[in-house]
């Protein structure tokens, strides 16, 4: 969010129009980084639609990945409790 980005939306039908007017934010960061991101950009994220395609994973010792939340927890539920005012999470 330090420099302006350009986004192209092809098509201005119902879906394209909704996307263009709401400027959806798509996160492409590690799951553990999202909490700090929400804190740092709280004001800028208010009222926005936020798409988080991440999984609650981290690098495992010896290679591969490991889940970093409990088996009975949902990443979407955890992150939605941290959202700024009026923001909506799509996970």
N, CA, C and O atoms as a printed pandas DataFrame, in Angstrom:
     atom_number atom_name residue_name chain_id  residue_number  x_coord  y_coord  z_coord
0              1         N          UNK        A               1    0.815   -1.192    0.000
1              2        CA          UNK        A               1    0.000    0.000    0.000
2              3         C          UNK        A               1    0.862    1.261    0.000
3              4         O          UNK        A               1    0.352    2.361    0.209
4              5         N          UNK        A               2    2.145    1.106   -0.229
5              6        CA          UNK        A               2    3.025    2.269   -0.199
6              7         C          UNK        A               2    3.002    3.059   -1.497
7              8         O          UNK        A               2    3.256    4.263   -1.491
8              9         N          UNK        A               3    2.700    2.395   -2.616
9             10        CA          UNK        A               3    2.603    3.107   -3.885
10            11         C          UNK        A               3    1.319    2.684   -4.582
11            12         O          UNK        A               3    0.870    1.548   -4.429
12            13         N          UNK        A               4    0.725    3.598   -5.350
13            14        CA          UNK        A               4   -0.535    3.258   -6.020
14            15         C          UNK        A               4   -0.342    2.095   -6.984
15            16         O          UNK        A               4    0.695    1.974   -7.636
16            17         N          UNK        A               5   -1.352    1.249   -7.061
17            18        CA          UNK        A               5   -1.333    0.114   -7.972
18            19         C          UNK        A               5   -2.404    0.310   -9.024
19            20         O          UNK        A               5   -3.358    1.063   -8.828
20            21         N          UNK        A               6   -2.238   -0.368  -10.127
21            22        CA          UNK        A               6   -3.246   -0.321  -11.177
22            23         C          UNK        A               6   -3.883   -1.686  -11.294
23            24         O          UNK        A               6   -3.198   -2.707  -11.239
24            25         N          UNK        A               7   -5.183   -1.706  -11.452
25            26        CA          UNK        A               7   -5.933   -2.942  -11.590
26            27         C          UNK        A               7   -6.794   -2.828  -12.832
27            28         O          UNK        A               7   -7.435   -1.803  -13.060
28            29         N          UNK        A               8   -6.808   -3.873  -13.626
29            30        CA          UNK        A               8   -7.663   -3.894  -14.811
30            31         C          UNK        A               8   -8.827   -4.839  -14.566
31            32         O          UNK        A               8   -8.642   -5.971  -14.118
32            33         N          UNK        A               9  -10.018   -4.365  -14.864
33            34        CA          UNK        A               9  -11.215   -5.194  -14.782
34            35         C          UNK        A               9  -11.771   -5.270  -16.194
35            36         O          UNK        A               9  -12.154   -4.258  -16.779
36            37         N          UNK        A              10  -11.809   -6.476  -16.729
37            38        CA          UNK        A              10  -12.287   -6.680  -18.083
38            39         C          UNK        A              10  -13.777   -7.014  -18.009
39            40         O          UNK        A              10  -14.166   -8.025  -17.424
40            41         N          UNK        A              11  -14.598   -6.163  -18.604
41            42        CA          UNK        A              11  -16.046   -6.362  -18.582
42            43         C          UNK        A              11  -16.703   -5.490  -17.537
43            44         O          UNK        A              11  -16.247   -5.420  -16.396
44            45         N          UNK        A              12  -17.767   -4.830  -17.927
45            46        CA          UNK        A              12  -18.474   -3.957  -16.988
46            47         C          UNK        A              12  -19.926   -4.409  -16.807
47            48         O          UNK        A              12  -20.834   -3.594  -16.651
48            49         N          UNK        A              13  -20.115   -5.723  -16.830
49            50        CA          UNK        A              13  -21.429   -6.273  -16.513
50            51         C          UNK        A              13  -21.662   -6.164  -15.017
51            52         O          UNK        A              13  -21.042   -5.334  -14.353
52            53         N          UNK        A              14  -22.536   -6.981  -14.487
53            54        CA          UNK        A              14  -22.858   -6.912  -13.052
54            55         C          UNK        A              14  -21.638   -7.180  -12.175
55            56         O          UNK        A              14  -21.402   -6.452  -11.210
56            57         N          UNK        A              15  -20.875   -8.197  -12.490
57            58        CA          UNK        A              15  -19.712   -8.538  -11.667
58            59         C          UNK        A              15  -18.622   -7.483  -11.806
59            60         O          UNK        A              15  -18.087   -7.016  -10.800
60            61         N          UNK        A              16  -18.284   -7.100  -13.029
61            62        CA          UNK        A              16  -17.249   -6.097  -13.254
62            63         C          UNK        A              16  -17.576   -4.768  -12.609
63            64         O          UNK        A              16  -16.692   -4.114  -12.056
64            65         N          UNK        A              17  -18.831   -4.360  -12.671
65            66        CA          UNK        A              17  -19.245   -3.092  -12.074
66            67         C          UNK        A              17  -19.102   -3.121  -10.558
67            68         O          UNK        A              17  -18.619   -2.159   -9.961
68            69         N          UNK        A              18  -19.517   -4.215   -9.934
69            70        CA          UNK        A              18  -19.398   -4.338   -8.479
70            71         C          UNK        A              18  -17.925   -4.313   -8.075
71            72         O          UNK        A              18  -17.555   -3.633   -7.117
72            73         N          UNK        A              19  -17.090   -5.046   -8.797
73            74        CA          UNK        A              19  -15.663   -5.040   -8.480
74            75         C          UNK        A              19  -15.060   -3.656   -8.632
75            76         O          UNK        A              19  -14.315   -3.203   -7.763
76            77         N          UNK        A              20  -15.377   -2.980   -9.729
77            78        CA          UNK        A              20  -14.802   -1.666   -9.994
78            79         C          UNK        A              20  -15.218   -0.638   -8.947
79            80         O          UNK        A              20  -14.418    0.222   -8.578
80            81         N          UNK        A              21  -16.438   -0.713   -8.471
81            82        CA          UNK        A              21  -16.901    0.280   -7.498
82            83         C          UNK        A              21  -16.447   -0.024   -6.071
83            84         O          UNK        A              21  -16.409    0.876   -5.233
84            85         N          UNK        A              22  -16.103   -1.283   -5.786
85            86        CA          UNK        A              22  -15.708   -1.650   -4.425
86            87         C          UNK        A              22  -14.210   -1.849   -4.244
87            88         O          UNK        A              22  -13.745   -1.970   -3.110
88            89         N          UNK        A              23  -13.445   -1.887   -5.325
89            90        CA          UNK        A              23  -11.993   -2.077   -5.265
90            91         C          UNK        A              23  -11.592   -3.147   -4.254
91            92         O          UNK        A              23  -11.082   -2.840   -3.176
92            93         N          UNK        A              24  -11.822   -4.372   -4.608
93            94        CA          UNK        A              24  -11.510   -5.510   -3.726
94            95         C          UNK        A              24  -10.018   -5.578   -3.455
95            96         O          UNK        A              24   -9.208   -5.383   -4.361
96            97         N          UNK        A              25   -9.648   -5.858   -2.194
97            98        CA          UNK        A              25   -8.256   -6.017   -1.792
98            99         C          UNK        A              25   -7.970   -7.516   -1.693
99           100         O          UNK        A              25   -8.679   -8.249   -1.004
100          101         N          UNK        A              26   -6.935   -7.956   -2.382
101          102        CA          UNK        A              26   -6.549   -9.363   -2.348
102          103         C          UNK        A              26   -5.200   -9.467   -1.637
103          104         O          UNK        A              26   -4.205   -8.893   -2.081
104          105         N          UNK        A              27   -5.183  -10.199   -0.538
105          106        CA          UNK        A              27   -3.957  -10.355    0.236
106          107         C          UNK        A              27   -3.099  -11.459   -0.372
107          108         O          UNK        A              27   -3.608  -12.513   -0.755
108          109         N          UNK        A              28   -1.826  -11.216   -0.456
109          110        CA          UNK        A              28   -0.875  -12.217   -0.945
110          111         C          UNK        A              28    0.316  -12.246    0.003
111          112         O          UNK        A              28    1.461  -12.036   -0.400
112          113         N          UNK        A              29    0.020  -12.510    1.271
113          114        CA          UNK        A              29    1.046  -12.532    2.313
114          115         C          UNK        A              29    0.869  -13.799    3.146
115          116         O          UNK        A              29   -0.181  -14.441    3.100
116          117         N          UNK        A              30    1.903  -14.150    3.907
117          118        CA          UNK        A              30    1.810  -15.298    4.803
118          119         C          UNK        A              30    0.703  -15.062    5.826
119          120         O          UNK        A              30    0.440  -13.923    6.212
120          121         N          UNK        A              31    0.064  -16.125    6.256
121          122        CA          UNK        A              31   -1.053  -16.057    7.198
122          123         C          UNK        A              31   -0.672  -15.290    8.466
123          124         O          UNK        A              31   -1.452  -14.457    8.927
124          125         N          UNK        A              32    0.488  -15.545    9.030
125          126        CA          UNK        A              32    0.915  -14.866   10.261
126          127         C          UNK        A              32    1.110  -13.365   10.064
127          128         O          UNK        A              32    1.046  -12.610   11.034
128          129         N          UNK        A              33    1.344  -12.920    8.847
129          130        CA          UNK        A              33    1.571  -11.508    8.547
130          131         C          UNK        A              33    0.271  -10.712    8.515
131          132         O          UNK        A              33    0.286   -9.494    8.692
132          133         N          UNK        A              34   -0.826  -11.376    8.296
133          134        CA          UNK        A              34   -2.118  -10.701    8.112
134          135         C          UNK        A              34   -2.517   -9.905    9.352
135          136         O          UNK        A              34   -3.049   -8.802    9.224
136          137         N          UNK        A              35   -2.275  -10.436   10.538
137          138        CA          UNK        A              35   -2.642   -9.720   11.770
138          139         C          UNK        A              35   -1.962   -8.352   11.826
139          140         O          UNK        A              35   -2.608   -7.345   12.117
140          141         N          UNK        A              36   -0.665   -8.318   11.548
141          142        CA          UNK        A              36    0.069   -7.045   11.548
142          143         C          UNK        A              36   -0.427   -6.125   10.434
143          144         O          UNK        A              36   -0.519   -4.911   10.621
144          145         N          UNK        A              37   -0.743   -6.698    9.287
145          146        CA          UNK        A              37   -1.263   -5.922    8.162
146          147         C          UNK        A              37   -2.565   -5.228    8.546
147          148         O          UNK        A              37   -2.745   -4.043    8.266
148          149         N          UNK        A              38   -3.480   -5.969    9.191
149          150        CA          UNK        A              38   -4.753   -5.387    9.624
150          151         C          UNK        A              38   -4.534   -4.249   10.621
151          152         O          UNK        A              38   -5.233   -3.237   10.559
152          153         N          UNK        A              39   -3.582   -4.397   11.531
153          154        CA          UNK        A              39   -3.295   -3.340   12.506
154          155         C          UNK        A              39   -2.709   -2.102   11.830
155          156         O          UNK        A              39   -3.141   -0.979   12.093
156          157         N          UNK        A              40   -1.736   -2.311   10.969
157          158        CA          UNK        A              40   -1.031   -1.200   10.337
158          159         C          UNK        A              40   -1.932   -0.385    9.404
159          160         O          UNK        A              40   -1.831    0.840    9.356
160          161         N          UNK        A              41   -2.806   -1.064    8.667
161          162        CA          UNK        A              41   -3.639   -0.388    7.671
162          163         C          UNK        A              41   -5.116   -0.358    8.062
163          164         O          UNK        A              41   -5.996   -0.347    7.201
164          165         N          UNK        A              42   -5.374   -0.344    9.361
165          166        CA          UNK        A              42   -6.751   -0.382    9.883
166          167         C          UNK        A              42   -7.646    0.684    9.248
167          168         O          UNK        A              42   -8.748    0.369    8.799
168          169         N          UNK        A              43   -7.204    1.906    9.204
169          170        CA          UNK        A              43   -8.018    3.003    8.669
170          171         C          UNK        A              43   -8.273    2.833    7.173
171          172         O          UNK        A              43   -9.387    3.057    6.700
172          173         N          UNK        A              44   -7.242    2.437    6.432
173          174        CA          UNK        A              44   -7.385    2.283    4.984
174          175         C          UNK        A              44   -8.281    1.107    4.602
175          176         O          UNK        A              44   -8.866    1.103    3.518
176          177         N          UNK        A              45   -8.394    0.113    5.478
177          178        CA          UNK        A              45   -9.177   -1.090    5.178
178          179         C          UNK        A              45  -10.643   -0.995    5.604
179          180         O          UNK        A              45  -11.439   -1.875    5.276
180          181         N          UNK        A              46  -11.004    0.058    6.328
181          182        CA          UNK        A              46  -12.389    0.183    6.793
182          183         C          UNK        A              46  -13.351    0.173    5.613
183          184         O          UNK        A              46  -13.166    0.899    4.636
184          185         N          UNK        A              47  -14.377   -0.659    5.720
185          186        CA          UNK        A              47  -15.415   -0.722    4.701
186          187         C          UNK        A              47  -15.025   -1.447    3.427
187          188         O          UNK        A              47  -15.815   -1.477    2.483
188          189         N          UNK        A              48  -13.835   -2.033    3.364
189          190        CA          UNK        A              48  -13.370   -2.705    2.156
190          191         C          UNK        A              48  -13.726   -4.190    2.158
191          192         O          UNK        A              48  -13.963   -4.787    3.207
192          193         N          UNK        A              49  -13.757   -4.761    0.976
193          194        CA          UNK        A              49  -13.872   -6.203    0.813
194          195         C          UNK        A              49  -12.447   -6.727    0.704
195          196         O          UNK        A              49  -11.669   -6.268   -0.132
196          197         N          UNK        A              50  -12.113   -7.691    1.553
197          198        CA          UNK        A              50  -10.760   -8.226    1.598
198          199         C          UNK        A              50  -10.809   -9.711    1.257
199          200         O          UNK        A              50  -11.512  -10.484    1.907
200          201         N          UNK        A              51  -10.062  -10.096    0.239
201          202        CA          UNK        A              51   -9.992  -11.500   -0.158
202          203         C          UNK        A              51   -8.683  -12.070    0.370
203          204         O          UNK        A              51   -7.606  -11.533    0.111
204          205         N          UNK        A              52   -8.794  -13.160    1.111
205          206        CA          UNK        A              52   -7.608  -13.812    1.664
206          207         C          UNK        A              52   -7.549  -15.250    1.166
207          208         O          UNK        A              52   -8.253  -16.113    1.690
208          209         N          UNK        A              53   -6.718  -15.520    0.163
209          210        CA          UNK        A              53   -6.597  -16.889   -0.333
210          211         C          UNK        A              53   -5.555  -17.718    0.424
211          212         O          UNK        A              53   -5.276  -18.854    0.041
212          213         N          UNK        A              54   -4.983  -17.164    1.487
213          214        CA          UNK        A              54   -3.907  -17.859    2.198
214          215         C          UNK        A              54   -4.442  -19.050    2.991
215          216         O          UNK        A              54   -5.641  -19.182    3.233
216          217         N          UNK        A              55   -3.527  -19.887    3.372
217          218        CA          UNK        A              55   -3.812  -21.005    4.262
218          219         C          UNK        A              55   -2.977  -20.812    5.519
219          220         O          UNK        A              55   -1.886  -20.246    5.458
220          221         N          UNK        A              56   -3.482  -21.278    6.661
221          222        CA          UNK        A              56   -2.730  -21.113    7.909
222          223         C          UNK        A              56   -1.565  -22.099    7.975
223          224         O          UNK        A              56   -1.578  -23.048    8.759
224          225         N          UNK        A              57   -0.554  -21.852    7.130
225          226        CA          UNK        A              57    0.589  -22.746    7.032
226          227         C          UNK        A              57    1.888  -21.991    7.268
227          228         O          UNK        A              57    1.964  -20.777    7.075
228          229         N          UNK        A              58    2.883  -22.713    7.679
229          230        CA          UNK        A              58    4.242  -22.179    7.808
230          231         C          UNK        A              58    5.199  -23.264    7.337
231          232         O          UNK        A              58    4.834  -24.436    7.244
232          233         N          UNK        A              59    6.409  -22.862    7.047
233          234        CA          UNK        A              59    7.417  -23.836    6.635
234          235         C          UNK        A              59    7.725  -24.779    7.790
235          236         O          UNK        A              59    7.895  -24.349    8.931
236          237         N          UNK        A              60    7.795  -26.056    7.481
237          238        CA          UNK        A              60    8.102  -27.063    8.494
238          239         C          UNK        A              60    9.594  -27.381    8.459
239          240         O          UNK        A              60   10.241  -27.285    7.416
240          241         N          UNK        A              61   10.116  -27.757    9.603
241          242        CA          UNK        A              61   11.516  -28.188    9.637
242          243         C          UNK        A              61   11.653  -29.434    8.773
243          244         O          UNK        A              61   10.799  -30.320    8.813
244          245         N          UNK        A              62   12.702  -29.500    8.011
245          246        CA          UNK        A              62   12.911  -30.661    7.156
246          247         C          UNK        A              62   12.189  -30.566    5.821
247          248         O          UNK        A              62   12.215  -31.509    5.030
248          249         N          UNK        A              63   11.543  -29.427    5.567
249          250        CA          UNK        A              63   10.852  -29.241    4.296
250          251         C          UNK        A              63    9.347  -29.397    4.434
251          252         O          UNK        A              63    8.849  -29.954    5.412
252          253         N          UNK        A              64    8.654  -28.908    3.463
253          254        CA          UNK        A              64    7.199  -28.987    3.479
254          255         C          UNK        A              64    6.570  -27.891    4.318
255          256         O          UNK        A              64    7.205  -26.883    4.626
256          257         N          UNK        A              65    5.309  -28.102    4.685
257          258        CA          UNK        A              65    4.549  -27.109    5.429
258          259         C          UNK        A              65    3.852  -27.758    6.612
259          260         O          UNK        A              65    3.629  -28.968    6.635
260          261         N          UNK        A              66    3.512  -26.930    7.598
261          262        CA          UNK        A              66    2.745  -27.395    8.752
262          263         C          UNK        A              66    1.621  -26.403    9.022
263          264         O          UNK        A              66    1.766  -25.204    8.783
264          265         N          UNK        A              67    0.499  -26.916    9.523
265          266        CA          UNK        A              67   -0.633  -26.064    9.884
266          267         C          UNK        A              67   -0.298  -25.355   11.194
267          268         O          UNK        A              67    0.247  -25.963   12.115
268          269         N          UNK        A              68   -0.629  -24.056   11.272
269          270        CA          UNK        A              68   -0.227  -23.273   12.451
270          271         C          UNK        A              68   -1.404  -22.862   13.337
271          272         O          UNK        A              68   -1.241  -22.073   14.267
272          273         N          UNK        A              69   -2.577  -23.397   13.045
273          274        CA          UNK        A              69   -3.722  -23.180   13.936
274          275         C          UNK        A              69   -4.266  -24.546   14.327
275          276         O          UNK        A              69   -3.966  -25.546   13.675
276          277         N          UNK        A              70   -5.062  -24.592   15.383
277          278        CA          UNK        A              70   -5.633  -25.858   15.833
278          279         C          UNK        A              70   -6.536  -26.456   14.768
279          280         O          UNK        A              70   -7.114  -25.738   13.952
280          281         N          UNK        A              71   -6.650  -27.773   14.787
281          282        CA          UNK        A              71   -7.461  -28.483   13.798
282          283         C          UNK        A              71   -8.922  -28.029   13.797
283          284         O          UNK        A              71   -9.570  -28.026   12.750
284          285         N          UNK        A              72   -9.441  -27.645   14.969
285          286        CA          UNK        A              72  -10.847  -27.244   15.064
286          287         C          UNK        A              72  -11.059  -25.751   14.789
287          288         O          UNK        A              72  -12.184  -25.260   14.882
288          289         N          UNK        A              73   -9.993  -25.034   14.453
289          290        CA          UNK        A              73  -10.105  -23.601   14.165
290          291         C          UNK        A              73  -10.219  -23.364   12.667
291          292         O          UNK        A              73   -9.708  -24.134   11.853
292          293         N          UNK        A              74  -10.901  -22.282   12.330
293          294        CA          UNK        A              74  -11.044  -21.849   10.944
294          295         C          UNK        A              74  -10.247  -20.562   10.755
295          296         O          UNK        A              74  -10.370  -19.627   11.546
296          297         N          UNK        A              75   -9.434  -20.519    9.707
297          298        CA          UNK        A              75   -8.667  -19.314    9.426
298          299         C          UNK        A              75   -9.596  -18.127    9.193
299          300         O          UNK        A              75   -9.323  -17.024    9.667
300          301         N          UNK        A              76  -10.676  -18.342    8.477
301          302        CA          UNK        A              76  -11.636  -17.279    8.211
302          303         C          UNK        A              76  -12.254  -16.726    9.482
303          304         O          UNK        A              76  -12.401  -15.512    9.625
304          305         N          UNK        A              77  -12.615  -17.598   10.401
305          306        CA          UNK        A              77  -13.201  -17.150   11.665
306          307         C          UNK        A              77  -12.188  -16.358   12.490
307          308         O          UNK        A              77  -12.527  -15.331   13.077
308          309         N          UNK        A              78  -10.956  -16.833   12.531
309          310        CA          UNK        A              78   -9.921  -16.118   13.290
310          311         C          UNK        A              78   -9.675  -14.732   12.709
311          312         O          UNK        A              78   -9.621  -13.752   13.452
312          313         N          UNK        A              79   -9.525  -14.638   11.396
313          314        CA          UNK        A              79   -9.229  -13.354   10.768
314          315         C          UNK        A              79  -10.410  -12.394   10.828
315          316         O          UNK        A              79  -10.215  -11.187   10.969
316          317         N          UNK        A              80  -11.622  -12.907   10.725
317          318        CA          UNK        A              80  -12.778  -12.005   10.731
318          319         C          UNK        A              80  -12.938  -11.278   12.065
319          320         O          UNK        A              80  -13.575  -10.226   12.115
320          321         N          UNK        A              81  -12.379  -11.813   13.133
321          322        CA          UNK        A              81  -12.441  -11.119   14.431
322          323         C          UNK        A              81  -11.459   -9.951   14.487
323          324         O          UNK        A              81  -11.552   -9.111   15.381
324          325         N          UNK        A              82  -10.525   -9.888   13.546
325          326        CA          UNK        A              82   -9.499   -8.836   13.539
326          327         C          UNK        A              82   -9.787   -7.730   12.520
327          328         O          UNK        A              82   -9.024   -6.770   12.415
328          329         N          UNK        A              83  -10.870   -7.862   11.780
329          330        CA          UNK        A              83  -11.157   -6.919   10.701
330          331         C          UNK        A              83  -11.429   -5.505   11.194
331          332         O          UNK        A              83  -12.002   -5.317   12.267
332          333         N          UNK        A              84  -11.021   -4.516   10.418
333          334        CA          UNK        A              84  -11.374   -3.132   10.732
334          335         C          UNK        A              84  -12.881   -2.915   10.547
335          336         O          UNK        A              84  -13.568   -3.746    9.954
336          337         N          UNK        A              85  -13.376   -1.807   11.054
337          338        CA          UNK        A              85  -14.794   -1.467   11.003
338          339         C          UNK        A              85  -15.330   -1.518    9.572
339          340         O          UNK        A              85  -14.783   -0.896    8.662
340          341         N          UNK        A              86  -16.418   -2.279    9.400
341          342        CA          UNK        A              86  -17.097   -2.321    8.115
342          343         C          UNK        A              86  -16.435   -3.159    7.042
343          344         O          UNK        A              86  -16.977   -3.284    5.944
344          345         N          UNK        A              87  -15.275   -3.740    7.328
345          346        CA          UNK        A              87  -14.587   -4.572    6.331
346          347         C          UNK        A              87  -15.231   -5.954    6.303
347          348         O          UNK        A              87  -15.748   -6.438    7.310
348          349         N          UNK        A              88  -15.187   -6.574    5.131
349          350        CA          UNK        A              88  -15.725   -7.930    4.969
350          351         C          UNK        A              88  -14.623   -8.825    4.434
351          352         O          UNK        A              88  -13.866   -8.436    3.545
352          353         N          UNK        A              89  -14.542  -10.032    4.987
353          354        CA          UNK        A              89  -13.512  -10.986    4.599
354          355         C          UNK        A              89  -14.114  -12.086    3.739
355          356         O          UNK        A              89  -15.132  -12.684    4.089
356          357         N          UNK        A              90  -13.474  -12.337    2.622
357          358        CA          UNK        A              90  -13.808  -13.489    1.783
358          359         C          UNK        A              90  -12.609  -14.390    1.848
359          360         O          UNK        A              90  -11.507  -13.997    1.465
360          361         N          UNK        A              91  -12.812  -15.609    2.333
361          362        CA          UNK        A              91  -11.686  -16.506    2.567
362          363         C          UNK        A              91  -11.897  -17.797    1.822
363          364         O          UNK        A              91  -11.056  -18.693    1.889
